[in-house]
Every structure is written in structure tokens, then in C-alpha cells.
Amino acid sequence: DGGNNQDDVTTISLPFAFTFYGIVYNSVSICSNGWISFGETDMESFRNYTLPGPGGPSPIVAVFWDDLKTTSGGDIFSYYDQNNDLFIIEWSDMRTYFSNSSESFQVILYNTGDETPTGDDEMKLQYKTFNNTTTGNYGWGQVHGAYCTVGIEDATATKGLQYTFNNQYPTAAMQLDDETAILITTRGSDIRMRGDVNQDGLLDVTDVLILVDYIIDQDTANLNPYLADMNQDEIINILDMIGIILIIMDY
């Protein structure tokens, strides 16, 4: 670890069985480098990679996967809130090895599997202090990853969801900052219909006109980029507008 020598991983029992990508786990491994892995692992991966992929343990929840250290009062805590049936893992006042930036964040595991359509339990990744400052690359002499990795990956390392890596985000994603959070769930939403960019519950010419304004002027005032990306290619352009028109015309 480039002389850090503070990498550590500890496996503890969970207060309730947690289902992740269809597999039930009764323990979790917590790493000082900002990630957890359900089940047991002795890996201490400090160098972050893309998700899904072969780097690091599988499964993994990369809450803030980066090379972190506990100097200047950093510590890691866990707490079971029995009244609300949730389990909190917190990395408090950690420091990045690369630039000594302060980081404080949590993952909250909810015992909600019987409430979701897939039976998978929900989790929240939340950030009190978010400083994504580990610039770099994987070139010669650079052992640290490019910024942090945030996302999830299953036990096979073939399925996952990457929220950010190398400070890049999907088109529809909110950029992480202080006091932001991500809820990971398999529940659907009745109020979100792809193409309904103004979220009025209707798919009509108004949505087309808003999308035209965006394509011409890049005016995002009335645009929800997730709903506007009809073909899910992370690019909002005329193809998405055609997709809305075809649905309106019941092509």
C-alpha cells in the first residue's frame, strides 16, 4: 500500500440475514478502504477498480472505495438499530492516502427483503464529508486508483452497478458531495415513466417540445435526464425524441 500499512479487513456477524443479488448472507467483511463484502474475505484491496470487474473482492459494496487511512482520528464503527431493524457501518474522519483529504460516510443495511419484488434487501450509501481528490491513473509508478469507486457487484463479478469511477457519472446521476445519499433498491416507482420528462404523468407533445429545447439550447430547466434518455445510451439526442414520438403515435 505504498507505505501506508493501515489496510485492514474484519468479518463480523450480521444482526439479520441480508439478501444481496439473490444470495442470503449472515456475515459481512468491513474494509478500512471504504468497502464491504458480504460473507468472509481476507482481501484488503486499497486500489479501486471499475464495477463489475475482476478487481477487488466479490461481492462488494463500494461505499467510497479508495486508499484510506485512519490517521488524524479516523475510525470505523458499526451499530445495530434494533428499533428500526437496520445496521449501520460508518467510516468516520478517514483520510485519503493520496491527498490526506477528510472523508466521513456510511452504509446502512435495511432488513426489507420481504418488501421488495426480488427479495433483495435495501441499503443506503450516505456521505457526510465527500472529497473525491485521489487524482491519478494506473500508469507506471502510480499504485492508487483514479478517484474513488462507488457501486455494487455480485458474487460472480459479472453483474453490478457503477455509480462513479474516475470522477465520471452516468448522464442521469447526481454528482456526490457533502450530505448526499444513494438508496439502492429493487422497488419500482409508479411516478416515473420513461419519456415523461416533465413528470406530469402524461406522455404527450409537451415532453417532445421540452426535449427539442434541450437538444437545441441544452436548456435543462424542465428536463429530467433519466426520463429523457429513451434508448438508455446515456446520450440525450434526437433519437430519444423519436422514441417519445413513436410511443405517442402508438407505432
TITOR-722600 format. One record per residue (C-alpha): residue number from 1; residue in one letter; x, y, z. Coordinates in steps of 0.001 Angstrom, whole numbers. Each point is the difference from the previous one (the first is absolute). Example, Ala and Ser with C-alpha at 12.3 -4.5 7.8 and 13.67 -1.06 7.14 Angstrom:
NODE  lumke  fido       xx       yy       zz
NODE      1     a    12300    -4500     7800
NODE      2     s     1370     3440     -660
This chain:
NODE  lumke  fido       xx       yy       zz
NODE      1     d        0        0        0
NODE      2     g     2720     2465     -899
NODE      3     g     1214       50     3620
NODE      4     n    -3420      609     1543
NODE      5     n     -148    -3340     1828
NODE      6     q    -3436      794     1428
NODE      7     d    -2094    -2262    -2216
NODE      8     d    -2247    -2222     2085
NODE      9     v    -3064    -2182     -456
NODE     10     t    -2190    -1502     2717
NODE     11     t    -2865    -2469     -374
NODE     12     i    -2927      288     2414
NODE     13     s    -3404    -1646      325
NODE     14     l    -3030     1899    -1250
NODE     15     p    -2929      542     2391
NODE     16     f    -2369    -1282    -2705
NODE     17     a      350    -1982    -3216
NODE     18     f      650     2355    -2913
NODE     19     t     -897     -911    -3585
NODE     20     f     2231     1472    -2705
NODE     21     y     -425     -974    -3667
NODE     22     g    -2169    -2924     1107
NODE     23     i     2536    -1497     2425
NODE     24     v     -620       11     3745
NODE     25     y     2939     1062     2162
NODE     26     n      414     -175     3786
NODE     27     s     3337     1808      266
NODE     28     v     1755     2988    -1527
NODE     29     s     3671      888     -472
NODE     30     i      794     3658      653
NODE     31     c     3115     1523    -1549
NODE     32     s     1765     3168     1094
NODE     33     n      174      991    -3684
NODE     34     g    -3668      926     -202
NODE     35     w    -1730    -3206    -1091
NODE     36     i    -1843    -3016     1388
NODE     37     s     -271    -3525    -1346
NODE     38     f    -2786    -2316     1069
NODE     39     g     1343    -3250     1417
NODE     40     e     3636     -419      952
NODE     41     t     3089     1256    -1820
NODE     42     d     3590      681     1006
NODE     43     m      544     2425    -2876
NODE     44     e      985     3542      990
NODE     45     s     -299     1583    -3452
NODE     46     f     1016     3655      136
NODE     47     r      332      536    -3759
NODE     48     n    -3458      604    -1406
NODE     49     y    -1272    -1225    -3366
NODE     50     t    -3100      195    -2172
NODE     51     l    -3149    -1986      844
NODE     52     p     -811    -2674     -900
NODE     53     g     3437    -1422     -618
NODE     54     p     2743    -2308     1282
NODE     55     g     1680     2526     2303
NODE     56     g     -697     -221     3730
NODE     57     p    -2240    -2452     1856
NODE     58     s    -3301    -1344    -1299
NODE     59     p    -2623      790     1118
NODE     60     i      797     3594      884
NODE     61     v    -1802     3159     1024
NODE     62     a     2409     2829     -786
NODE     63     v    -1235     2768     2270
NODE     64     f     3108     2150     -554
NODE     65     w     2604    -2434    -1338
NODE     66     d     3341     1774      138
NODE     67     d     3323     -326     1787
NODE     68     l     -971     1243     3462
NODE     69     k     1806      331     3317
NODE     70     t    -1067      575     3590
NODE     71     t     2511     2688      942
NODE     72     s    -1306     3237     1601
NODE     73     g    -2714    -1772     1958
NODE     74     g    -1569    -2149    -2709
NODE     75     d    -1969    -3057     1118
NODE     76     i    -2596    -2529    -1156
NODE     77     f    -3134     -810     1959
NODE     78     s    -2998    -2325     -273
NODE     79     y    -3342      267     1766
NODE     80     y    -3231    -2000      -31
NODE     81     d    -3100     2161      349
NODE     82     q    -2334    -2663     1335
NODE     83     n    -3069     2257      132
NODE     84     n      207      739    -3742
NODE     85     d     1602    -3339     -959
NODE     86     l     2960     1505    -1835
NODE     87     f     3773     -418      219
NODE     88     i     2386     2928     -408
NODE     89     i     3669     -163     -999
NODE     90     e     1778     3346      199
NODE     91     w     3431     1159    -1135
NODE     92     s      574     3127     2083
NODE     93     d     2650     2680     -634
NODE     94     m     2031    -2227    -2301
NODE     95     r     2815     1453    -2134
NODE     96     t      922     -762    -3589
NODE     97     y     3545    -1275     -372
NODE     98     f      554     1946    -3196
NODE     99     s     -941     3513     1179
NODE    100     n     -908     -290     3708
NODE    101     s    -3573     1169     -660
NODE    102     s    -2601     -604     2698
NODE    103     e    -2812    -2487     -710
NODE    104     s    -2989    -1021     2163
NODE    105     f    -2672    -2344    -1351
NODE    106     q    -2318    -2893      834
NODE    107     v    -1767    -2987    -1445
NODE    108     i    -3337     -838     1605
NODE    109     l    -1365    -3530     -507
NODE    110     y    -3781     -369      314
NODE    111     n    -1839    -3224      814
NODE    112     t    -2551      534    -2788
NODE    113     g      302    -3048    -2267
NODE    114     d    -3624    -1088      398
NODE    115     e    -1114     3458    -1154
NODE    116     t     1865       55    -3333
NODE    117     p    -1060    -1771    -3214
NODE    118     t     3249    -2000     -220
NODE    119     g      406     -754     3693
NODE    120     d     3265     1953       80
NODE    121     d      561     2217     3010
NODE    122     e      474     3739     -376
NODE    123     m     2986     2124      932
NODE    124     k      883     3668      124
NODE    125     l     3409     1502     -685
NODE    126     q      275     3425     1573
NODE    127     y     2752     2555      252
NODE    128     k      604     2593     2691
NODE    129     t     3347     1105    -1446
NODE    130     f      775     -904    -3620
NODE    131     n     3334     1089    -1475
NODE    132     n      734    -1890    -3200
NODE    133     t     3606     1122     -330
NODE    134     t     2071    -3076     -880
NODE    135     t      990     1110    -3461
NODE    136     g     2315    -2369    -1799
NODE    137     n       96    -2890    -2398
NODE    138     y     1179    -3559     -272
NODE    139     g     3223      860    -1777
NODE    140     w     3558     -783      971
NODE    141     g      744     1000     3572
NODE    142     q    -3639      800      851
NODE    143     v    -1496    -2604     2317
NODE    144     h    -3121     1905      968
NODE    145     g    -3245      -82    -1900
NODE    146     a    -1471     2901    -1913
NODE    147     y    -2304     1732     2508
NODE    148     c    -2362    -2264     1988
NODE    149     t    -2357    -2777    -1082
NODE    150     v    -3625      -27     1184
NODE    151     g    -2289    -2887     -958
NODE    152     i     -940    -3630      506
NODE    153     e     1011    -3373    -1464
NODE    154     d    -1326    -3544      425
NODE    155     a     1891    -3129     1068
NODE    156     t      853     -940    -3602
NODE    157     a     1598     3382     -812
NODE    158     t    -2125       90    -3173
NODE    159     k    -3018     2002     1199
NODE    160     g      105     3366     1649
NODE    161     l     -825     3667       34
NODE    162     q     2707     2649     -175
NODE    163     y    -1061     3419     1234
NODE    164     t     3356     1687     -476
NODE    165     f     3611     -808     -874
NODE    166     n     2803     2374    -1027
NODE    167     n    -2364     2862      917
NODE    168     q    -2300     -954    -2886
NODE    169     y    -3771     -422      452
NODE    170     p    -2841    -1292    -2175
NODE    171     t    -2000     2756    -1705
NODE    172     a    -2917     -266     2399
NODE    173     a     2036     -321     3196
NODE    174     m      316     2686     2630
NODE    175     q     3633      802      778
NODE    176     l      886     -956     3541
NODE    177     d      923     2675     2507
NODE    178     d     -304      741     3705
NODE    179     e    -3354    -1064     1472
NODE    180     t    -1107    -2077    -2978
NODE    181     a    -1276    -3589      -32
NODE    182     i     -855    -2886    -2333
NODE    183     l    -2797    -2483      691
NODE    184     i      561    -3411    -1597
NODE    185     t    -3271    -1884     -439
NODE    186     t    -1766    -2301    -2420
NODE    187     r    -3360     1693      526
NODE    188     g    -1550     1714    -2989
NODE    189     s    -1671     3400     -113
NODE    190     d    -3468      712    -1315
NODE    191     i      703     3704     -516
NODE    192     r     2932     -398    -2392
NODE    193     m     -831     -776    -3603
NODE    194     r     2840      113    -2506
NODE    195     g     -676     2827    -2457
NODE    196     d    -2094     1986     2481
NODE    197     v     2717     2626      354
NODE    198     n    -2194     2556     1767
NODE    199     q    -1358    -2703     2353
NODE    200     d    -3645      959     -371
NODE    201     g    -1120    -3615     -373
NODE    202     l     -690      413    -3739
NODE    203     l     2021     -810    -3094
NODE    204     d     -910     2691    -2522
NODE    205     v     1246     2776    -2286
NODE    206     t     1107     2092     2993
NODE    207     d     2681    -2555      779
NODE    208     v     1148      101    -3616
NODE    209     l      233     3816       24
NODE    210     i     2036        5     3223
NODE    211     l     2371    -2508    -1528
NODE    212     v      295     2110    -3174
NODE    213     d      887     3048     2114
NODE    214     y     2678    -2015     1746
NODE    215     i     1489    -1347    -3247
NODE    216     i      120     3502    -1536
NODE    217     d      964     2112     3002
NODE    218     q     1153    -2560     2630
NODE    219     d    -2663     1519     2262
NODE    220     t     -353    -2358     2965
NODE    221     a    -2476     2105     1988
NODE    222     n    -2948    -2341     -625
NODE    223     l     1899    -3148     -893
NODE    224     n      400    -3198     1978
NODE    225     p     2965    -1652    -1782
NODE    226     y     -780    -3504     1219
NODE    227     l    -3517      120    -1415
NODE    228     a     1158     1735    -3203
NODE    229     d     2532    -2717     -868
NODE    230     m    -2526    -2192    -1847
NODE    231     n     2495    -2454    -1501
NODE    232     q     2155      -70     3180
NODE    233     d     3268      713    -1799
NODE    234     e      894     2819     2435
NODE    235     i     -194     2529    -2854
NODE    236     i    -3007     2292     -384
NODE    237     n     -585      802    -3670
NODE    238     i    -2506     -207    -2871
NODE    239     l     -236    -3782      305
NODE    240     d    -1599      427     3412
NODE    241     m    -2450     2541    -1440
NODE    242     i     -956    -2471    -2744
NODE    243     g     -525    -2654     2654
NODE    244     i    -2535     2186     1819
NODE    245     i    -1805      861    -3253
NODE    246     l     -311    -3666     -964
NODE    247     i    -1570     -848     3332
NODE    248     i    -2445     2939     -266
NODE    249     m     -987    -1153    -3476
NODE    250     d     -291    -3586     1301
NODE    251     y     2332    -1087    -2785
